[in-house]
Amino acid sequence: MDVGSVLGKVGRAVVGVGRLVHAVVTAPTTGTEYDAQRRIDTLAEKIGSEVPEELRDRAWGLVLDALYWVPQEIEQLVEAHQEADDEETGDPSATY
């Protein structure tokens, strides 16, 4: 067996694994509205029961900071989806 062909096969396998890892790492988390509501309710309970009164505004500030970029990320998600749909349907208006 030729060393070059073996290295080529190994290289292709490594690239395939790399693509898979990249796809898994960059894949968005999925959830439902119920999941989000439950998470918010859990945070509200935690802040209400575990955070001292004088720190609650700061704790909610942390929640707000974490949510700051969410609307922009949602817009990007929708735009990427629309662009993918336009490419699949061959919509010429998507290129202008």
C-alpha positions in Angstrom: 0.0 0.0 0.0 1.2 3.5 -0.9 2.1 5.8 2.1 0.6 8.7 0.2 -2.8 7.1 -0.2 -2.9 6.0 3.4 -2.1 9.6 4.5 -4.7 10.9 2.1 -7.3 8.6 3.7 -6.3 9.6 7.2 -6.4 13.3 6.2 -9.9 12.9 4.7 -11.1 11.1 7.9 -9.6 13.9 10.1 -11.4 16.5 8.0 -14.7 14.6 8.2 -14.3 14.4 12.0 -13.4 18.1 12.2 -16.5 19.0 10.2 -18.7 16.9 12.5 -17.2 18.4 15.6 -17.7 21.9 14.2 -21.3 21.2 13.3 -22.0 19.9 16.8 -20.3 22.7 18.5 -21.9 25.5 16.5 -25.3 23.9 16.3 -27.9 26.1 18.2 -29.6 24.8 21.2 -33.2 23.9 20.6 -36.1 24.4 23.0 -39.7 25.3 23.3 -41.5 28.3 24.7 -42.4 26.2 27.6 -38.7 25.4 28.2 -37.8 29.1 28.2 -40.7 30.0 30.6 -39.6 27.2 32.9 -36.0 28.4 32.9 -37.2 32.0 33.7 -39.5 30.8 36.4 -36.6 28.8 37.9 -34.3 31.9 37.8 -37.1 34.0 39.4 -37.5 31.4 42.2 -33.7 31.2 42.8 -33.3 35.0 42.9 -36.3 35.3 45.1 -35.3 32.7 47.6 -31.5 32.6 47.5 -30.3 36.1 46.7 -30.3 38.7 49.5 -32.7 41.5 49.0 -30.0 44.1 48.4 -28.5 42.0 45.6 -31.7 41.1 43.7 -31.5 44.1 41.3 -27.9 43.1 40.4 -29.0 39.5 39.9 -31.8 40.5 37.6 -29.2 42.8 35.9 -27.1 39.7 35.2 -30.2 38.0 33.6 -30.8 41.1 31.4 -27.1 41.2 30.4 -27.3 37.5 29.3 -30.5 38.3 27.3 -29.0 41.5 25.6 -27.9 39.8 22.4 -30.8 37.4 22.1 -33.0 39.6 19.8 -30.0 40.1 17.4 -29.2 36.4 17.4 -32.9 35.6 16.6 -32.8 38.1 13.7 -29.6 36.4 12.4 -31.2 33.0 12.7 -34.3 34.1 10.7 -32.2 35.9 8.1 -30.0 32.8 7.6 -33.1 30.6 7.3 -34.6 32.9 4.7 -31.4 33.1 2.7 -31.2 29.3 2.7 -34.9 29.1 1.5 -34.2 31.6 -1.2 -31.2 29.7 -2.4 -33.1 26.4 -2.4 -36.1 27.9 -4.4 -33.8 29.9 -6.7 -35.5 33.2 -5.9 -33.8 35.8 -8.0 -34.9 38.6 -5.7 -32.6 37.3 -3.0 -29.6 38.3 -5.2 -30.6 41.9 -5.7 
